[in-house]
Each structure stands twice: as C-alpha cells, then as structure tokens.
Amino acid sequence: PKGDRLIKLNTNENPYPPAPGVAEALKHMDIDRFRKYPDPAASDLVHALAEYYGVGDDQVFVGVGSDDVIAMSFLTFFNSDKPVLFPDVSYSFYKVWADLFAIPYETPALDEQFCIRPEDYYRENGGVIFPNPNAPTGRALSLAEIEDLLQHNADCVVIIDEAYVDFGAESAISLIEKYENLLVVQTSSKSRSLAGMRIGYAFGSETLISTLEAVKNSYNSYTMASLALAVGEASIRDEAYFRETCRKVAATRDRAADELRALGFEVTPSLANFLFATHPKKAAPEIFSALREKGIFIRY
Ligand SMILES: *Cc1c(COP(=O)(O)O)cnc(C)c1O
C-alpha cells in the first residue's frame, strides 16, 4: 500500500525503529568497502550470532532473510520420495517452495484450538517444517513437545522456523547439541525491526551447517551485502534495546487482544507479534474492506 497515513499490520513488521547501534554502525560505515565483494563466510556476523546464542561459529548459517535460508534448506535437506510434513494452516511459502523444487508434501490439520498436534508428525516422512509460534495462528509448542517430535523423527531433518520466537515462545536452539537433525531458523525482520535489510540465520549441527554452506557456495557465494552484514552484527550486539522493544510489542499485543475481545471478537491466544481473530457476526472480507477504507491493512 502507498500513502502516508497508513497503519500497515499485514506483514507483521515491527513498529519500533532498529536499535541505536544500527544507526551508529551506518554512520561509521567505510563505503570504500563496497568496492570489494563481501566476506563469503560472513564471519563477523556469524561470530556475533554464535556468541549471542551460545553456540559455535560452525553451527551458524546466514542468508538474505530467513526466506533465503529456508528456501536453501528445502533445496539441501528435502529430497526424499517421502512427503515433507507441515501444518495445513501455516506460513504460505512452504507450499510454494515444495512445488518449485518438486518436493512431495502433506499438510496435517491443526486441532480445534489451532494447535499443531505433534503426533501427526510421528509417521514416516521426508522432513518436517513448522513455525514456532505458528503463523498466522500465533500458537506455540512447548520445548518438551518439540523434543518429543524430534525423538520421533531421528531419520529426517526437522526445521523449526522461529520468526516470532522472541515475542514469548521458547527457542529450540538449546536442542541443537542433542539433535544432529534439528535446524532452527530465525530472522532480524520481525523482532529486530530489520525487514528491509534482509538478514536471516539458522542454527544446527556442524553437519547440517556445513552441508548448507556447500549448497550455498555452489549457487551464490556472496548472498549477503556488506551493509547487511554490518547492520546485522550491530543489531545483535544491542541486546538491551532488543529486549525492551520485544517486551513492549508483547504488552501491546495482549492489550489489543483484550480490547478486541471487549468488542466481541474471538481472539486466539498469541505468542507472536500479531493476532488471529474472528467475529461471530461480521465476515472477515467485510472487516478487511472497512479497515482498508480507513487506511488500516490486515490479512484475512
Ligand atoms: C516473516 C516470516 C519469514 C520470513 O522472514 P524474512 O523477512 O525472510 O526473514 C519466515 N517465516 C515466517 C513464519 C514468517 O512469518
């Protein structure tokens, strides 16, 4: 949408500006660096992420937003004749990549409360992927449920897409040491207010990460721009601001949910930075159009 008096809620961007450390890094950016190719290993960003999340540098992979990281992971890890599994109501791009790369898939239904049923993922499959919290529902699995799912899927790669984890769910990064087949994907787009910079990353065993690196380097060694590498590193190092803005977004989410319920909406409990709601009397397309007239953009 174009215009200046808009409230744009439809892609879950962060309302707060990027961390002050990002502006600082831009001010001190030596533009002569742009003459040369960026570091293909993205070592400084990888190291900052490894330090922050308490993993080894060889357990971190970075890319042009998590969409790039996930697409590369589909290409690298999902190549069985058995179907990849992801929820029927989930991030719409999974289906697109599976179709593009000709990967068979099946989509188990969520339960009545819009929750993922871990037992649906216990059957034979060619890989598993789901967001935690899930989008667009905002519902999350506990770490115990994720661990259970991993124990039932030792022979395939399990990808947890943690695009919204910083707003209240538990990260599975702590499990990568124990499960060699677990890949945890995160992004700077939502919780770090950097959607425009295209910075995403994945955490996993050295085996998964070096395999991803090998595929990436057979395809495009220089995925991330020098500017994005510097901005990503500065953002990771500015922890206090990050914690504070995530806390504020979560508080606003809960207050907005209460207000919507007071207006008669049914709102699914959310651990993300968005709300999944329905109204018993008004149809979603009507609500969508009425809000759009007022310059407020949502999804239905
Ligand atoms: C936003 C989003 C992404 C992609 O984010 P990037 O901007 O590409 O990092 C991936 N998965 C889910 C579930 C998302 O909502």
The ligand as a Gaussian input file, in Angstrom:
#p B3LYP/6-31G(d) Opt

LIG

0 1
 C        8.223000     -13.311000       8.086000
 C        8.412000     -14.772000       8.087000
 C        9.526000     -15.382000       7.471000
 C       10.479000     -14.663000       6.565000
 O       11.109000     -13.606000       7.086000
 P       12.344000     -12.928000       6.377000
 O       11.975000     -11.500000       6.293000
 O       12.578000     -13.542000       5.030000
 O       13.458000     -13.207000       7.318000
 C        9.697000     -16.746000       7.603000
 N        8.812000     -17.496000       8.275000
 C        7.721000     -16.964000       8.845000
 C        6.777000     -17.854000       9.561000
 C        7.485000     -15.595000       8.751000
 O        6.367000     -15.079000       9.260000

